[in-house]
Amino acid sequence: MMDLGRLRALHAVATHGSVGAAASVLGFTPSAVSQQIAKLERETRTTLLERRGRGVVLTDAAYGLAATAAQVLALVEEAEVTLEEQRGAAVGTLTIGAFATAARGLLPVVLVDLIAHHPALDVRTVELDPPVALEAVARGELDMAVTHDWVNTPLAVPESLSRTTLGQDYADVLLPAAHPLADRPFLVPDDLAGQRWICQPEGTICHDWLIKTFRGAGIEPDLAHRVGEYETQIALLARGVGVGLLPRLGRGALPPTVRAVPLHPTPTRRLFAVWRAQASRRPAITATLASLRGCWDQRSTALGEVDPGLLDVVP
């Protein structure tokens, strides 16, 4: 009988395109993954890897076996779900992916809650951008992901996944305290024409959303500083080198040299959890969803978030 771990290694290589990428996803070294596949070759008496140039590629036989491995792994997951459901308790390992601000502003409270109420559940976390996290859940590399999208930048969710909305997070314009607009009760996009923006790097959801929001208002934003970390963006704002637009979740306290001013209409992003539909009965999934929903209402940005009058038109 073929070893399940070796089939999992082969499936990961076929899915991710290389031994190195598979090793990164599985948490092994490339050498360990190669050894697993070498053992599978001896086990099946079939050549699965062929050297090409400086790397290796899977043979046609390997791709056929990897497709079967995907079916086997799905059946194993179904068996695990059934057993856990019969136990009636959240047990085993559950891996959650989350984008950076959810990992910082939401997951710490969720992890503490799960440890307190479900001590037999071993929760692991990985920080990933939403599109990558969705793919990882669909492939079975993550059990669940906390993702987000913006009203004007929806995120496509694979049909094999189930989802539930956790809530809405709002973004404010961040300005240096000495900026002429810093004392306004709220701003509209036209107020910000000609400003130099500090924003997320190209290719991220937040970057695309900023572009669409201001282009929709007939304004071409000047993206002067493209920075991934919120802390770095706020450090630049504190020095007066631009303006920013940051969500509240995970943002943390602002220094006195930076002001947050609401934008009208208020930029809104939707947070949701996703998991494979076939795992919906798993107690670990239902327990984690309950914790996510409860902890969302307890986050520091939950109360007094936005003037309802600024939500009458959402971009």
Residue pairs with C-beta under 8 A, 6 or more apart in sequence:
2 40
2 43
2 44
3 39
3 40
3 43
4 72
4 73
4 76
5 36
6 36
6 37
6 39
6 40
6 43
7 40
7 65
7 69
7 72
7 73
8 26
8 69
8 73
9 22
9 26
9 28
9 33
9 36
9 37
9 40
10 36
10 37
10 40
10 48
10 58
10 62
10 65
10 66
10 69
11 66
11 69
11 70
11 73
12 21
12 22
12 25
12 26
12 33
12 141
13 19
13 21
13 22
13 33
13 37
13 58
13 62
13 66
14 58
14 62
14 63
14 66
14 67
14 69
15 22
15 66
15 139
16 22
16 24
16 25
18 55
19 30
19 33
19 34
19 37
19 55
19 56
20 30
22 33
23 29
23 30
23 32
23 33
25 136
25 141
26 33
28 36
34 49
34 56
37 48
37 49
38 49
40 48
41 47
41 48
41 49
44 65
46 59
46 61
46 62
46 65
47 59
47 61
47 62
48 58
48 59
48 61
48 62
48 65
49 56
49 57
49 58
49 59
49 62
50 56
50 57
50 58
50 59
58 66
73 140
74 140
74 278
77 140
77 276
77 278
77 279
78 278
80 92
80 282
81 278
81 279
81 281
81 282
82 281
84 90
84 91
84 92
84 282
84 283
84 284
85 281
85 282
85 283
87 283
88 283
89 118
89 120
89 283
90 114
90 118
90 120
90 121
90 283
90 284
90 286
90 287
90 288
91 120
91 121
91 283
91 284
92 120
92 121
92 122
92 284
93 122
93 123
93 124
94 121
94 122
94 123
94 124
94 143
94 144
94 284
94 285
94 288
95 123
95 124
95 125
95 126
95 141
95 142
95 143
95 144
96 107
96 123
96 124
96 125
96 126
96 142
96 143
96 144
96 145
96 146
96 288
97 125
97 126
97 127
97 128
97 132
97 133
97 136
97 137
97 142
97 144
97 145
97 146
98 106
98 107
98 125
98 126
98 127
98 128
98 133
98 145
98 146
98 147
99 127
99 128
99 129
99 130
99 133
99 146
99 147
99 148
100 127
100 228
100 229
100 230
100 250
101 230
101 247
101 249
101 250
101 251
102 146
102 148
102 249
102 250
102 271
103 125
103 127
103 250
104 250
104 252
105 249
105 250
105 251
105 299
105 300
105 301
106 146
106 249
106 250
106 292
106 295
106 296
106 299
107 125
107 146
109 295
109 298
109 299
110 288
110 291
110 292
110 295
111 123
111 125
113 291
113 294
113 295
114 121
114 123
114 287
114 288
114 291
115 123
117 287
117 291
118 284
118 287
121 284
121 287
121 288
123 288
126 133
126 136
126 142
128 136
128 142
128 145
129 204
129 205
130 145
130 147
130 148
130 149
130 155
130 205
131 155
131 205
133 142
133 145
133 146
133 147
133 274
134 145
134 147
134 155
134 157
134 158
134 161
134 274
135 158
136 142
136 145
137 143
137 144
137 145
137 161
137 274
137 275
137 276
138 158
138 160
138 161
138 276
140 276
143 275
143 276
143 279
143 284
143 285
144 273
144 274
144 275
144 285
144 288
145 273
145 274
145 275
146 166
146 271
146 272
146 273
146 292
147 155
147 271
147 272
147 273
147 274
148 155
148 169
148 205
148 269
148 270
148 271
148 272
149 155
149 205
149 269
149 270
150 205
150 206
150 209
150 212
150 267
150 268
150 269
150 270
150 315
151 268
151 269
151 270
151 314
151 315
152 209
152 212
152 213
152 216
152 315
153 205
153 208
153 209
153 212
155 205
157 163
157 274
160 276
160 277
160 278
161 274
161 275
161 276
161 277
162 274
162 275
162 276
162 277
162 280
163 272
163 273
163 274
164 272
164 273
164 289
164 293
165 270
165 271
165 272
166 271
166 272
166 273
166 292
166 293
166 296
167 270
167 271
167 296
167 297
168 268
168 269
168 270
168 271
169 247
169 248
169 249
169 268
169 269
169 270
169 271
169 301
170 247
170 248
170 266
170 267
170 268
170 269
170 301
170 305
170 306
171 245
171 246
171 247
171 248
171 263
171 266
171 267
171 268
171 269
172 245
172 246
172 248
172 260
172 261
172 262
172 263
173 181
173 187
173 192
173 243
173 244
173 245
173 260
173 261
173 262
173 263
174 233
174 234
174 237
174 243
174 244
174 245
174 246
174 254
174 258
174 259
174 260
174 261
175 181
175 182
175 237
175 243
175 258
175 259
175 261
176 182
176 237
176 238
176 239
176 240
176 243
176 257
176 258
176 259
177 256
177 257
177 258
177 259
178 240
179 240
179 243
179 259
181 187
181 191
181 192
181 261
182 259
182 261
183 259
184 191
184 261
185 261
185 262
186 261
186 262
186 263
186 264
186 307
186 310
187 261
187 262
187 263
187 264
188 263
188 264
189 213
189 214
189 217
189 219
189 263
190 217
190 219
192 214
192 219
192 221
192 243
193 219
194 222
195 221
195 222
195 242
195 243
196 222
196 224
196 225
196 241
196 242
196 243
197 210
197 221
197 222
197 223
197 224
197 225
197 242
197 243
197 244
197 245
198 224
198 225
198 227
198 233
198 236
198 237
198 241
198 242
198 243
198 244
199 206
199 207
199 210
199 221
199 223
199 225
199 226
199 227
199 233
199 244
199 245
200 206
200 207
200 210
200 226
200 227
200 228
201 207
201 226
201 227
201 228
202 226
204 228
206 247
207 223
207 226
209 267
209 269
210 221
210 223
210 245
211 221
212 315
213 267
213 315
214 220
214 221
215 221
216 315
224 241
224 242
225 233
225 236
225 241
225 242
227 233
227 236
230 246
230 250
230 251
230 252
231 252
233 244
233 246
234 244
234 246
234 251
234 254
234 255
234 258
236 242
236 244
237 243
237 244
237 257
237 258
238 255
238 257
238 258
240 257
245 263
245 267
247 267
247 269
248 301
248 305
249 271
249 299
249 301
251 301
254 260
262 306
262 307
262 310
263 310
264 310
265 310
265 311
265 312
265 313
265 314
265 315
266 306
266 310
266 311
266 314
267 315
268 311
268 314
271 296
273 288
273 289
273 292
275 285
275 289
279 285
280 286
296 302
